[in-house]
Amino acid sequence: MKPPVLVIDDHAIVATSLVLALRGQGFPARRSQVTSEAVILAEAETGERGLALLDMDLGLDVDGADLVMPLRAAGWQVLVVTGSSSRNRIAAAIVAGAIGWVSKTAPFEQLLQAAVNAAAGRSMLSEQERRELVELARGDQDRTRLLDRLTTREREVLDRLAAGQRAAKVAEEFVVSVATVRSQIRSILAKLEVGSQLEAVALARSGGSSGR
């Protein structure tokens, strides 16, 4: 029995084509409704777990890369798809638990084969490439000094994000609104000079954040 594949991509033609092609190869594939972060994660909590093919450039407020950790926590293997050439972003996804990545600019047949290989449990990265990406995510030690810019509460919020908590859960713990937490997250990203929560978490881990 082949594992299920959940395609998380806001481009309907690409997502539907992948689902149909994967089904043609015997995989029980389905497309996630990419309407909000909550909808994506709720759908990931249903049914048998397998491979999540995750577009890192979703047309949502949330960065697709920031979904790697909660998808992993829900029991999915994650293969990220990106049109970005940023190695730092890819490296952050690998540190967060993604098993590999594939370029969205690759021919459809190559994208499909990568999904098939990942779903079949084949290695997606050489040990050398994984090591290079992990080292890149850690960054220079000087970069971790950016963490000193954070307030005590911002560091606490970042620690919760590193532990895989979502904004709503953090808001509940600190008895504040979700809007307040999202404002704190924006401040964290600005102070750390990163573009996503995933990069912030990678920086926090390399800098010794508790990540509780």
Salt bridges, closest charged atoms under 4 A:
ASP9 OD1 - HIS11 ND1 3.19
ASP9 OD2 - LYS104 NZ 3.08
ASP10 OD1 - HIS11 ND1 3.18
GLU37 OE2 - ARG166 NH2 2.17
GLU37 OE1 - ARG182 NH2 3.87
GLU43 OE2 - ARG30 NH1 3.35
GLU45 OE1 - ARG49 NH2 3.21
ASP55 OD2 - HIS11 ND1 3.88
ASP55 OD2 - LYS104 NZ 2.66
ASP57 OD1 - ARG89 NH1 2.76
ASP63 OD1 - ARG89 NH2 2.72
GLU129 OE2 - ARG87 NH1 3.94
ASP142 OD1 - ARG145 NH2 3.31
GLU154 OE1 - LYS191 NZ 2.84
GLU156 OE1 - ARG153 NE 2.77
GLU173 OE2 - ARG160 NH2 2.73
GLU173 OE2 - ARG212 NH2 3.86
GLU193 OE2 - ARG149 NH1 3.02
